[in-house]
């Protein structure tokens, strides 16, 4: 599986509870698409969210966000873990 980081550049009214709720919806949806959302980071002040995900491809990761809560990332990058 490939590893991706996605970036949501600005989610208006972002709160810790809102991010946690959206992440929970990802977890509930991910198995259907063969995806595993691993971690997320956010900045409530800027409204930015970053998600780390294992997925067969970018499209599968996007489909989980679309179905789970509708907040699709602005950008998604394939990454390789360093040592």
PDB file with one MODEL, atoms N, CA, C and O in Angstrom:
MODEL        1
ATOM      1  N   UNK A   1       0.831  -1.181   0.000  1.00  0.00           N
ATOM      2  CA  UNK A   1       0.000   0.000   0.000  1.00  0.00           C
ATOM      3  C   UNK A   1       0.872   1.239   0.000  1.00  0.00           C
ATOM      4  O   UNK A   1       1.967   1.252   0.563  1.00  0.00           O
ATOM      5  N   UNK A   2       0.381   2.252  -0.624  1.00  0.00           N
ATOM      6  CA  UNK A   2       1.086   3.531  -0.676  1.00  0.00           C
ATOM      7  C   UNK A   2       0.710   4.372   0.537  1.00  0.00           C
ATOM      8  O   UNK A   2      -0.325   4.147   1.164  1.00  0.00           O
ATOM      9  N   UNK A   3       1.550   5.331   0.856  1.00  0.00           N
ATOM     10  CA  UNK A   3       1.341   6.234   1.976  1.00  0.00           C
ATOM     11  C   UNK A   3       1.143   7.639   1.418  1.00  0.00           C
ATOM     12  O   UNK A   3       1.896   8.087   0.554  1.00  0.00           O
ATOM     13  N   UNK A   4       0.123   8.326   1.923  1.00  0.00           N
ATOM     14  CA  UNK A   4      -0.216   9.663   1.437  1.00  0.00           C
ATOM     15  C   UNK A   4      -0.411  10.617   2.605  1.00  0.00           C
ATOM     16  O   UNK A   4      -0.806  10.211   3.698  1.00  0.00           O
ATOM     17  N   UNK A   5      -0.128  11.884   2.359  1.00  0.00           N
ATOM     18  CA  UNK A   5      -0.529  12.968   3.255  1.00  0.00           C
ATOM     19  C   UNK A   5      -1.442  13.867   2.459  1.00  0.00           C
ATOM     20  O   UNK A   5      -1.105  14.308   1.360  1.00  0.00           O
ATOM     21  N   UNK A   6      -2.617  14.136   3.033  1.00  0.00           N
ATOM     22  CA  UNK A   6      -3.498  15.083   2.355  1.00  0.00           C
ATOM     23  C   UNK A   6      -3.588  16.368   3.156  1.00  0.00           C
ATOM     24  O   UNK A   6      -3.364  16.388   4.366  1.00  0.00           O
ATOM     25  N   UNK A   7      -3.923  17.446   2.446  1.00  0.00           N
ATOM     26  CA  UNK A   7      -3.940  18.781   3.031  1.00  0.00           C
ATOM     27  C   UNK A   7      -5.289  19.423   2.745  1.00  0.00           C
ATOM     28  O   UNK A   7      -5.715  19.543   1.596  1.00  0.00           O
ATOM     29  N   UNK A   8      -5.938  19.826   3.811  1.00  0.00           N
ATOM     30  CA  UNK A   8      -7.156  20.639   3.721  1.00  0.00           C
ATOM     31  C   UNK A   8      -6.703  22.051   4.095  1.00  0.00           C
ATOM     32  O   UNK A   8      -6.345  22.299   5.247  1.00  0.00           O
ATOM     33  N   UNK A   9      -6.714  22.968   3.144  1.00  0.00           N
ATOM     34  CA  UNK A   9      -6.125  24.282   3.367  1.00  0.00           C
ATOM     35  C   UNK A   9      -6.904  25.184   4.291  1.00  0.00           C
ATOM     36  O   UNK A   9      -6.305  25.974   5.021  1.00  0.00           O
ATOM     37  N   UNK A  10      -8.231  25.092   4.284  1.00  0.00           N
ATOM     38  CA  UNK A  10      -9.017  25.956   5.179  1.00  0.00           C
ATOM     39  C   UNK A  10     -10.411  25.377   5.363  1.00  0.00           C
ATOM     40  O   UNK A  10     -11.216  25.334   4.433  1.00  0.00           O
ATOM     41  N   UNK A  11     -10.672  24.939   6.573  1.00  0.00           N
ATOM     42  CA  UNK A  11     -12.015  24.475   6.932  1.00  0.00           C
ATOM     43  C   UNK A  11     -12.573  25.507   7.907  1.00  0.00           C
ATOM     44  O   UNK A  11     -12.103  25.598   9.041  1.00  0.00           O
ATOM     45  N   UNK A  12     -13.567  26.283   7.486  1.00  0.00           N
ATOM     46  CA  UNK A  12     -14.117  27.331   8.345  1.00  0.00           C
ATOM     47  C   UNK A  12     -14.680  26.753   9.649  1.00  0.00           C
ATOM     48  O   UNK A  12     -15.323  25.703   9.650  1.00  0.00           O
ATOM     49  N   UNK A  13     -14.426  27.457  10.758  1.00  0.00           N
ATOM     50  CA  UNK A  13     -14.971  27.056  12.048  1.00  0.00           C
ATOM     51  C   UNK A  13     -14.374  25.775  12.612  1.00  0.00           C
ATOM     52  O   UNK A  13     -15.007  25.104  13.426  1.00  0.00           O
ATOM     53  N   UNK A  14     -13.179  25.435  12.196  1.00  0.00           N
ATOM     54  CA  UNK A  14     -12.532  24.197  12.632  1.00  0.00           C
ATOM     55  C   UNK A  14     -12.337  24.167  14.143  1.00  0.00           C
ATOM     56  O   UNK A  14     -11.861  25.133  14.740  1.00  0.00           O
ATOM     57  N   UNK A  15     -12.712  23.043  14.750  1.00  0.00           N
ATOM     58  CA  UNK A  15     -12.488  22.825  16.180  1.00  0.00           C
ATOM     59  C   UNK A  15     -11.910  21.426  16.369  1.00  0.00           C
ATOM     60  O   UNK A  15     -11.974  20.589  15.469  1.00  0.00           O
ATOM     61  N   UNK A  16     -11.349  21.188  17.544  1.00  0.00           N
ATOM     62  CA  UNK A  16     -10.814  19.859  17.861  1.00  0.00           C
ATOM     63  C   UNK A  16     -11.909  18.801  17.756  1.00  0.00           C
ATOM     64  O   UNK A  16     -11.675  17.717  17.222  1.00  0.00           O
ATOM     65  N   UNK A  17     -13.089  19.108  18.256  1.00  0.00           N
ATOM     66  CA  UNK A  17     -14.199  18.147  18.203  1.00  0.00           C
ATOM     67  C   UNK A  17     -14.637  17.867  16.773  1.00  0.00           C
ATOM     68  O   UNK A  17     -14.958  16.728  16.433  1.00  0.00           O
ATOM     69  N   UNK A  18     -14.650  18.895  15.936  1.00  0.00           N
ATOM     70  CA  UNK A  18     -15.058  18.709  14.535  1.00  0.00           C
ATOM     71  C   UNK A  18     -14.059  17.823  13.798  1.00  0.00           C
ATOM     72  O   UNK A  18     -14.458  16.953  13.023  1.00  0.00           O
ATOM     73  N   UNK A  19     -12.770  18.035  14.030  1.00  0.00           N
ATOM     74  CA  UNK A  19     -11.748  17.217  13.374  1.00  0.00           C
ATOM     75  C   UNK A  19     -11.850  15.770  13.862  1.00  0.00           C
ATOM     76  O   UNK A  19     -11.782  14.833  13.065  1.00  0.00           O
ATOM     77  N   UNK A  20     -12.011  15.598  15.160  1.00  0.00           N
ATOM     78  CA  UNK A  20     -12.137  14.245  15.717  1.00  0.00           C
ATOM     79  C   UNK A  20     -13.365  13.540  15.142  1.00  0.00           C
ATOM     80  O   UNK A  20     -13.307  12.348  14.840  1.00  0.00           O
ATOM     81  N   UNK A  21     -14.464  14.258  14.990  1.00  0.00           N
ATOM     82  CA  UNK A  21     -15.675  13.672  14.422  1.00  0.00           C
ATOM     83  C   UNK A  21     -15.499  13.268  12.975  1.00  0.00           C
ATOM     84  O   UNK A  21     -15.954  12.199  12.567  1.00  0.00           O
ATOM     85  N   UNK A  22     -14.840  14.116  12.190  1.00  0.00           N
ATOM     86  CA  UNK A  22     -14.586  13.792  10.788  1.00  0.00           C
ATOM     87  C   UNK A  22     -13.650  12.591  10.680  1.00  0.00           C
ATOM     88  O   UNK A  22     -13.854  11.719   9.835  1.00  0.00           O
ATOM     89  N   UNK A  23     -12.628  12.541  11.528  1.00  0.00           N
ATOM     90  CA  UNK A  23     -11.701  11.412  11.516  1.00  0.00           C
ATOM     91  C   UNK A  23     -12.439  10.115  11.866  1.00  0.00           C
ATOM     92  O   UNK A  23     -12.178   9.071  11.269  1.00  0.00           O
ATOM     93  N   UNK A  24     -13.344  10.183  12.817  1.00  0.00           N
ATOM     94  CA  UNK A  24     -14.120   8.999  13.186  1.00  0.00           C
ATOM     95  C   UNK A  24     -14.945   8.502  12.000  1.00  0.00           C
ATOM     96  O   UNK A  24     -15.062   7.294  11.790  1.00  0.00           O
ATOM     97  N   UNK A  25     -15.512   9.415  11.233  1.00  0.00           N
ATOM     98  CA  UNK A  25     -16.273   9.020  10.046  1.00  0.00           C
ATOM     99  C   UNK A  25     -15.371   8.366   9.007  1.00  0.00           C
ATOM    100  O   UNK A  25     -15.778   7.424   8.328  1.00  0.00           O
ATOM    101  N   UNK A  26     -14.139   8.871   8.885  1.00  0.00           N
ATOM    102  CA  UNK A  26     -13.167   8.216   7.998  1.00  0.00           C
ATOM    103  C   UNK A  26     -12.915   6.778   8.454  1.00  0.00           C
ATOM    104  O   UNK A  26     -12.906   5.854   7.640  1.00  0.00           O
ATOM    105  N   UNK A  27     -12.713   6.600   9.751  1.00  0.00           N
ATOM    106  CA  UNK A  27     -12.451   5.262  10.284  1.00  0.00           C
ATOM    107  C   UNK A  27     -13.626   4.318  10.031  1.00  0.00           C
ATOM    108  O   UNK A  27     -13.427   3.130   9.780  1.00  0.00           O
ATOM    109  N   UNK A  28     -14.835   4.840  10.097  1.00  0.00           N
ATOM    110  CA  UNK A  28     -16.030   4.024   9.867  1.00  0.00           C
ATOM    111  C   UNK A  28     -16.208   3.650   8.402  1.00  0.00           C
ATOM    112  O   UNK A  28     -16.869   2.659   8.095  1.00  0.00           O
ATOM    113  N   UNK A  29     -15.627   4.429   7.497  1.00  0.00           N
ATOM    114  CA  UNK A  29     -15.811   4.253   6.055  1.00  0.00           C
ATOM    115  C   UNK A  29     -14.627   3.571   5.377  1.00  0.00           C
ATOM    116  O   UNK A  29     -14.792   2.964   4.319  1.00  0.00           O
ATOM    117  N   UNK A  30     -13.450   3.658   5.963  1.00  0.00           N
ATOM    118  CA  UNK A  30     -12.202   3.292   5.291  1.00  0.00           C
ATOM    119  C   UNK A  30     -12.134   1.843   4.809  1.00  0.00           C
ATOM    120  O   UNK A  30     -11.593   1.591   3.733  1.00  0.00           O
ATOM    121  N   UNK A  31     -12.653   0.906   5.554  1.00  0.00           N
ATOM    122  CA  UNK A  31     -12.521  -0.506   5.190  1.00  0.00           C
ATOM    123  C   UNK A  31     -13.175  -0.810   3.841  1.00  0.00           C
ATOM    124  O   UNK A  31     -12.688  -1.644   3.078  1.00  0.00           O
ATOM    125  N   UNK A  32     -14.254  -0.141   3.565  1.00  0.00           N
ATOM    126  CA  UNK A  32     -14.982  -0.324   2.301  1.00  0.00           C
ATOM    127  C   UNK A  32     -14.081  -0.073   1.086  1.00  0.00           C
ATOM    128  O   UNK A  32     -14.293  -0.658   0.024  1.00  0.00           O
ATOM    129  N   UNK A  33     -13.078   0.797   1.246  1.00  0.00           N
ATOM    130  CA  UNK A  33     -12.205   1.191   0.138  1.00  0.00           C
ATOM    131  C   UNK A  33     -10.773   0.670   0.282  1.00  0.00           C
ATOM    132  O   UNK A  33      -9.899   1.041  -0.502  1.00  0.00           O
ATOM    133  N   UNK A  34     -10.530  -0.180   1.270  1.00  0.00           N
ATOM    134  CA  UNK A  34      -9.183  -0.727   1.460  1.00  0.00           C
ATOM    135  C   UNK A  34      -8.180   0.307   1.917  1.00  0.00           C
ATOM    136  O   UNK A  34      -7.005   0.246   1.557  1.00  0.00           O
ATOM    137  N   UNK A  35      -8.646   1.264   2.716  1.00  0.00           N
ATOM    138  CA  UNK A  35      -7.848   2.415   3.146  1.00  0.00           C
ATOM    139  C   UNK A  35      -7.685   2.367   4.659  1.00  0.00           C
ATOM    140  O   UNK A  35      -8.526   1.810   5.366  1.00  0.00           O
ATOM    141  N   UNK A  36      -6.596   2.955   5.151  1.00  0.00           N
ATOM    142  CA  UNK A  36      -6.396   3.047   6.594  1.00  0.00           C
ATOM    143  C   UNK A  36      -5.899   4.448   6.941  1.00  0.00           C
ATOM    144  O   UNK A  36      -4.743   4.787   6.687  1.00  0.00           O
ATOM    145  N   UNK A  37      -6.783   5.258   7.524  1.00  0.00           N
ATOM    146  CA  UNK A  37      -6.387   6.583   8.001  1.00  0.00           C
ATOM    147  C   UNK A  37      -5.633   6.407   9.308  1.00  0.00           C
ATOM    148  O   UNK A  37      -6.173   5.851  10.264  1.00  0.00           O
ATOM    149  N   UNK A  38      -4.379   6.878   9.361  1.00  0.00           N
ATOM    150  CA  UNK A  38      -3.476   6.606  10.472  1.00  0.00           C
ATOM    151  C   UNK A  38      -3.430   7.707  11.521  1.00  0.00           C
ATOM    152  O   UNK A  38      -3.527   7.431  12.717  1.00  0.00           O
ATOM    153  N   UNK A  39      -3.285   8.942  11.084  1.00  0.00           N
ATOM    154  CA  UNK A  39      -3.137  10.082  11.996  1.00  0.00           C
ATOM    155  C   UNK A  39      -3.663  11.329  11.308  1.00  0.00           C
ATOM    156  O   UNK A  39      -3.833  11.373  10.090  1.00  0.00           O
ATOM    157  N   UNK A  40      -3.911  12.328  12.118  1.00  0.00           N
ATOM    158  CA  UNK A  40      -4.225  13.640  11.560  1.00  0.00           C
ATOM    159  C   UNK A  40      -3.642  14.711  12.468  1.00  0.00           C
ATOM    160  O   UNK A  40      -3.418  14.490  13.658  1.00  0.00           O
ATOM    161  N   UNK A  41      -3.403  15.865  11.882  1.00  0.00           N
ATOM    162  CA  UNK A  41      -2.915  17.032  12.595  1.00  0.00           C
ATOM    163  C   UNK A  41      -3.759  18.206  12.124  1.00  0.00           C
ATOM    164  O   UNK A  41      -4.255  18.204  10.998  1.00  0.00           O
ATOM    165  N   UNK A  42      -3.922  19.194  12.967  1.00  0.00           N
ATOM    166  CA  UNK A  42      -4.716  20.355  12.571  1.00  0.00           C
ATOM    167  C   UNK A  42      -4.214  21.622  13.244  1.00  0.00           C
ATOM    168  O   UNK A  42      -3.506  21.582  14.250  1.00  0.00           O
ATOM    169  N   UNK A  43      -4.606  22.750  12.653  1.00  0.00           N
ATOM    170  CA  UNK A  43      -4.330  24.064  13.207  1.00  0.00           C
ATOM    171  C   UNK A  43      -5.665  24.803  13.205  1.00  0.00           C
ATOM    172  O   UNK A  43      -6.132  25.255  12.159  1.00  0.00           O
ATOM    173  N   UNK A  44      -6.270  24.923  14.377  1.00  0.00           N
ATOM    174  CA  UNK A  44      -7.596  25.540  14.469  1.00  0.00           C
ATOM    175  C   UNK A  44      -7.575  26.998  14.022  1.00  0.00           C
ATOM    176  O   UNK A  44      -8.556  27.491  13.466  1.00  0.00           O
ATOM    177  N   UNK A  45      -6.469  27.683  14.261  1.00  0.00           N
ATOM    178  CA  UNK A  45      -6.374  29.097  13.894  1.00  0.00           C
ATOM    179  C   UNK A  45      -6.440  29.297  12.375  1.00  0.00           C
ATOM    180  O   UNK A  45      -7.135  30.193  11.897  1.00  0.00           O
ATOM    181  N   UNK A  46      -5.721  28.468  11.623  1.00  0.00           N
ATOM    182  CA  UNK A  46      -5.698  28.607  10.162  1.00  0.00           C
ATOM    183  C   UNK A  46      -6.784  27.778   9.475  1.00  0.00           C
ATOM    184  O   UNK A  46      -7.094  28.000   8.305  1.00  0.00           O
ATOM    185  N   UNK A  47      -7.357  26.826  10.205  1.00  0.00           N
ATOM    186  CA  UNK A  47      -8.362  25.941   9.607  1.00  0.00           C
ATOM    187  C   UNK A  47      -7.756  24.827   8.774  1.00  0.00           C
ATOM    188  O   UNK A  47      -8.461  24.178   8.002  1.00  0.00           O
ATOM    189  N   UNK A  48      -6.455  24.597   8.921  1.00  0.00           N
ATOM    190  CA  UNK A  48      -5.784  23.554   8.139  1.00  0.00           C
ATOM    191  C   UNK A  48      -5.844  22.208   8.846  1.00  0.00           C
ATOM    192  O   UNK A  48      -5.786  22.118  10.072  1.00  0.00           O
ATOM    193  N   UNK A  49      -5.962  21.157   8.022  1.00  0.00           N
ATOM    194  CA  UNK A  49      -5.929  19.784   8.517  1.00  0.00           C
ATOM    195  C   UNK A  49      -5.033  18.974   7.589  1.00  0.00           C
ATOM    196  O   UNK A  49      -5.043  19.162   6.373  1.00  0.00           O
ATOM    197  N   UNK A  50      -4.255  18.064   8.188  1.00  0.00           N
ATOM    198  CA  UNK A  50      -3.350  17.187   7.459  1.00  0.00           C
ATOM    199  C   UNK A  50      -3.653  15.761   7.895  1.00  0.00           C
ATOM    200  O   UNK A  50      -3.722  15.484   9.092  1.00  0.00           O
ATOM    201  N   UNK A  51      -3.836  14.853   6.940  1.00  0.00           N
ATOM    202  CA  UNK A  51      -4.169  13.467   7.247  1.00  0.00           C
ATOM    203  C   UNK A  51      -3.118  12.536   6.651  1.00  0.00           C
ATOM    204  O   UNK A  51      -2.695  12.710   5.508  1.00  0.00           O
ATOM    205  N   UNK A  52      -2.706  11.549   7.436  1.00  0.00           N
ATOM    206  CA  UNK A  52      -1.785  10.515   6.981  1.00  0.00           C
ATOM    207  C   UNK A  52      -2.606   9.252   6.738  1.00  0.00           C
ATOM    208  O   UNK A  52      -3.353   8.808   7.610  1.00  0.00           O
ATOM    209  N   UNK A  53      -2.458   8.676   5.540  1.00  0.00           N
ATOM    210  CA  UNK A  53      -3.326   7.570   5.150  1.00  0.00           C
ATOM    211  C   UNK A  53      -2.572   6.551   4.308  1.00  0.00           C
ATOM    212  O   UNK A  53      -1.774   6.909   3.442  1.00  0.00           O
ATOM    213  N   UNK A  54      -2.835   5.286   4.574  1.00  0.00           N
ATOM    214  CA  UNK A  54      -2.380   4.204   3.699  1.00  0.00           C
ATOM    215  C   UNK A  54      -3.547   3.881   2.779  1.00  0.00           C
ATOM    216  O   UNK A  54      -4.678   3.697   3.229  1.00  0.00           O
ATOM    217  N   UNK A  55      -3.257   3.815   1.492  1.00  0.00           N
ATOM    218  CA  UNK A  55      -4.326   3.550   0.531  1.00  0.00           C
ATOM    219  C   UNK A  55      -3.747   2.902  -0.720  1.00  0.00           C
ATOM    220  O   UNK A  55      -2.569   3.083  -1.027  1.00  0.00           O
ATOM    221  N   UNK A  56      -4.569   2.151  -1.439  1.00  0.00           N
ATOM    222  CA  UNK A  56      -4.090   1.567  -2.682  1.00  0.00           C
ATOM    223  C   UNK A  56      -3.750   2.625  -3.730  1.00  0.00           C
ATOM    224  O   UNK A  56      -2.887   2.411  -4.581  1.00  0.00           O
ATOM    225  N   UNK A  57      -4.442   3.783  -3.661  1.00  0.00           N
ATOM    226  CA  UNK A  57      -4.186   4.902  -4.567  1.00  0.00           C
ATOM    227  C   UNK A  57      -4.861   6.162  -4.016  1.00  0.00           C
ATOM    228  O   UNK A  57      -5.628   6.094  -3.055  1.00  0.00           O
ATOM    229  N   UNK A  58      -4.569   7.302  -4.630  1.00  0.00           N
ATOM    230  CA  UNK A  58      -5.140   8.574  -4.177  1.00  0.00           C
ATOM    231  C   UNK A  58      -6.664   8.557  -4.211  1.00  0.00           C
ATOM    232  O   UNK A  58      -7.321   9.042  -3.290  1.00  0.00           O
ATOM    233  N   UNK A  59      -7.215   7.996  -5.278  1.00  0.00           N
ATOM    234  CA  UNK A  59      -8.669   8.009  -5.442  1.00  0.00           C
ATOM    235  C   UNK A  59      -9.390   7.313  -4.297  1.00  0.00           C
ATOM    236  O   UNK A  59     -10.446   7.769  -3.859  1.00  0.00           O
ATOM    237  N   UNK A  60      -8.833   6.223  -3.817  1.00  0.00           N
ATOM    238  CA  UNK A  60      -9.455   5.502  -2.706  1.00  0.00           C
ATOM    239  C   UNK A  60      -9.478   6.374  -1.452  1.00  0.00           C
ATOM    240  O   UNK A  60     -10.480   6.403  -0.737  1.00  0.00           O
ATOM    241  N   UNK A  61      -8.390   7.080  -1.182  1.00  0.00           N
ATOM    242  CA  UNK A  61      -8.332   7.967  -0.026  1.00  0.00           C
ATOM    243  C   UNK A  61      -9.362   9.089  -0.155  1.00  0.00           C
ATOM    244  O   UNK A  61     -10.033   9.431   0.819  1.00  0.00           O
ATOM    245  N   UNK A  62      -9.487   9.653  -1.338  1.00  0.00           N
ATOM    246  CA  UNK A  62     -10.452  10.724  -1.586  1.00  0.00           C
ATOM    247  C   UNK A  62     -11.880  10.218  -1.381  1.00  0.00           C
ATOM    248  O   UNK A  62     -12.707  10.915  -0.793  1.00  0.00           O
ATOM    249  N   UNK A  63     -12.171   9.018  -1.859  1.00  0.00           N
ATOM    250  CA  UNK A  63     -13.533   8.469  -1.724  1.00  0.00           C
ATOM    251  C   UNK A  63     -13.949   8.305  -0.269  1.00  0.00           C
ATOM    252  O   UNK A  63     -15.117   8.499   0.066  1.00  0.00           O
ATOM    253  N   UNK A  64     -13.007   7.951   0.599  1.00  0.00           N
ATOM    254  CA  UNK A  64     -13.340   7.827   2.026  1.00  0.00           C
ATOM    255  C   UNK A  64     -13.776   9.182   2.575  1.00  0.00           C
ATOM    256  O   UNK A  64     -14.799   9.263   3.255  1.00  0.00           O
ATOM    257  N   UNK A  65     -13.027  10.240   2.299  1.00  0.00           N
ATOM    258  CA  UNK A  65     -13.415  11.585   2.753  1.00  0.00           C
ATOM    259  C   UNK A  65     -14.756  11.995   2.152  1.00  0.00           C
ATOM    260  O   UNK A  65     -15.612  12.524   2.861  1.00  0.00           O
ATOM    261  N   UNK A  66     -14.950  11.757   0.856  1.00  0.00           N
ATOM    262  CA  UNK A  66     -16.202  12.143   0.202  1.00  0.00           C
ATOM    263  C   UNK A  66     -17.396  11.476   0.866  1.00  0.00           C
ATOM    264  O   UNK A  66     -18.384  12.135   1.189  1.00  0.00           O
ATOM    265  N   UNK A  67     -17.304  10.189   1.064  1.00  0.00           N
ATOM    266  CA  UNK A  67     -18.433   9.458   1.634  1.00  0.00           C
ATOM    267  C   UNK A  67     -18.577   9.701   3.133  1.00  0.00           C
ATOM    268  O   UNK A  67     -19.692   9.824   3.641  1.00  0.00           O
ATOM    269  N   UNK A  68     -17.455   9.769   3.837  1.00  0.00           N
ATOM    270  CA  UNK A  68     -17.507   9.885   5.292  1.00  0.00           C
ATOM    271  C   UNK A  68     -18.067  11.208   5.792  1.00  0.00           C
ATOM    272  O   UNK A  68     -18.898  11.229   6.700  1.00  0.00           O
ATOM    273  N   UNK A  69     -17.610  12.325   5.196  1.00  0.00           N
ATOM    274  CA  UNK A  69     -18.026  13.633   5.701  1.00  0.00           C
ATOM    275  C   UNK A  69     -18.057  14.726   4.650  1.00  0.00           C
ATOM    276  O   UNK A  69     -18.502  15.835   4.945  1.00  0.00           O
ATOM    277  N   UNK A  70     -17.604  14.456   3.442  1.00  0.00           N
ATOM    278  CA  UNK A  70     -17.680  15.436   2.365  1.00  0.00           C
ATOM    279  C   UNK A  70     -16.557  16.459   2.321  1.00  0.00           C
ATOM    280  O   UNK A  70     -16.528  17.290   1.413  1.00  0.00           O
ATOM    281  N   UNK A  71     -15.635  16.423   3.271  1.00  0.00           N
ATOM    282  CA  UNK A  71     -14.534  17.390   3.299  1.00  0.00           C
ATOM    283  C   UNK A  71     -13.333  16.824   2.554  1.00  0.00           C
ATOM    284  O   UNK A  71     -12.446  16.211   3.148  1.00  0.00           O
ATOM    285  N   UNK A  72     -13.321  17.038   1.255  1.00  0.00           N
ATOM    286  CA  UNK A  72     -12.269  16.504   0.398  1.00  0.00           C
ATOM    287  C   UNK A  72     -11.027  17.391   0.501  1.00  0.00           C
ATOM    288  O   UNK A  72     -11.137  18.616   0.543  1.00  0.00           O
ATOM    289  N   UNK A  73      -9.861  16.776   0.540  1.00  0.00           N
ATOM    290  CA  UNK A  73      -8.603  17.513   0.661  1.00  0.00           C
ATOM    291  C   UNK A  73      -8.343  18.371  -0.575  1.00  0.00           C
ATOM    292  O   UNK A  73      -8.763  18.033  -1.682  1.00  0.00           O
ATOM    293  N   UNK A  74      -7.651  19.474  -0.369  1.00  0.00           N
ATOM    294  CA  UNK A  74      -7.256  20.349  -1.472  1.00  0.00           C
ATOM    295  C   UNK A  74      -6.079  19.766  -2.245  1.00  0.00           C
ATOM    296  O   UNK A  74      -5.963  19.951  -3.457  1.00  0.00           O
ATOM    297  N   UNK A  75      -5.203  19.054  -1.523  1.00  0.00           N
ATOM    298  CA  UNK A  75      -4.032  18.440  -2.137  1.00  0.00           C
ATOM    299  C   UNK A  75      -3.770  17.101  -1.474  1.00  0.00           C
ATOM    300  O   UNK A  75      -4.098  16.906  -0.304  1.00  0.00           O
ATOM    301  N   UNK A  76      -3.183  16.184  -2.219  1.00  0.00           N
ATOM    302  CA  UNK A  76      -2.784  14.899  -1.648  1.00  0.00           C
ATOM    303  C   UNK A  76      -1.451  14.495  -2.282  1.00  0.00           C
ATOM    304  O   UNK A  76      -1.277  14.546  -3.500  1.00  0.00           O
ATOM    305  N   UNK A  77      -0.518  14.092  -1.419  1.00  0.00           N
ATOM    306  CA  UNK A  77       0.833  13.780  -1.871  1.00  0.00           C
ATOM    307  C   UNK A  77       1.195  12.348  -1.470  1.00  0.00           C
ATOM    308  O   UNK A  77       0.944  11.936  -0.338  1.00  0.00           O
ATOM    309  N   UNK A  78       1.777  11.601  -2.390  1.00  0.00           N
ATOM    310  CA  UNK A  78       2.327  10.308  -2.017  1.00  0.00           C
ATOM    311  C   UNK A  78       3.673  10.561  -1.348  1.00  0.00           C
ATOM    312  O   UNK A  78       4.478  11.347  -1.845  1.00  0.00           O
ATOM    313  N   UNK A  79       3.917   9.893  -0.219  1.00  0.00           N
ATOM    314  CA  UNK A  79       5.153  10.074   0.527  1.00  0.00           C
ATOM    315  C   UNK A  79       5.775   8.726   0.872  1.00  0.00           C
ATOM    316  O   UNK A  79       5.114   7.689   0.819  1.00  0.00           O
ATOM    317  N   UNK A  80       7.041   8.758   1.220  1.00  0.00           N
ATOM    318  CA  UNK A  80       7.764   7.561   1.647  1.00  0.00           C
ATOM    319  C   UNK A  80       8.342   7.877   3.028  1.00  0.00           C
ATOM    320  O   UNK A  80       8.957   8.923   3.228  1.00  0.00           O
ATOM    321  N   UNK A  81       8.137   6.964   3.971  1.00  0.00           N
ATOM    322  CA  UNK A  81       8.630   7.165   5.315  1.00  0.00           C
ATOM    323  C   UNK A  81      10.152   7.074   5.354  1.00  0.00           C
ATOM    324  O   UNK A  81      10.739   6.157   4.781  1.00  0.00           O
ATOM    325  N   UNK A  82      10.786   8.026   6.029  1.00  0.00           N
ATOM    326  CA  UNK A  82      12.233   8.019   6.197  1.00  0.00           C
ATOM    327  C   UNK A  82      12.633   7.166   7.378  1.00  0.00           C
ATOM    328  O   UNK A  82      11.787   6.706   8.145  1.00  0.00           O
ATOM    329  N   UNK A  83      13.910   6.962   7.517  1.00  0.00           N
ATOM    330  CA  UNK A  83      14.424   6.126   8.612  1.00  0.00           C
ATOM    331  C   UNK A  83      14.948   6.952   9.743  1.00  0.00           C
ATOM    332  O   UNK A  83      15.416   6.405  10.741  1.00  0.00           O
TER     333      UNK A  83
ENDMDL
END
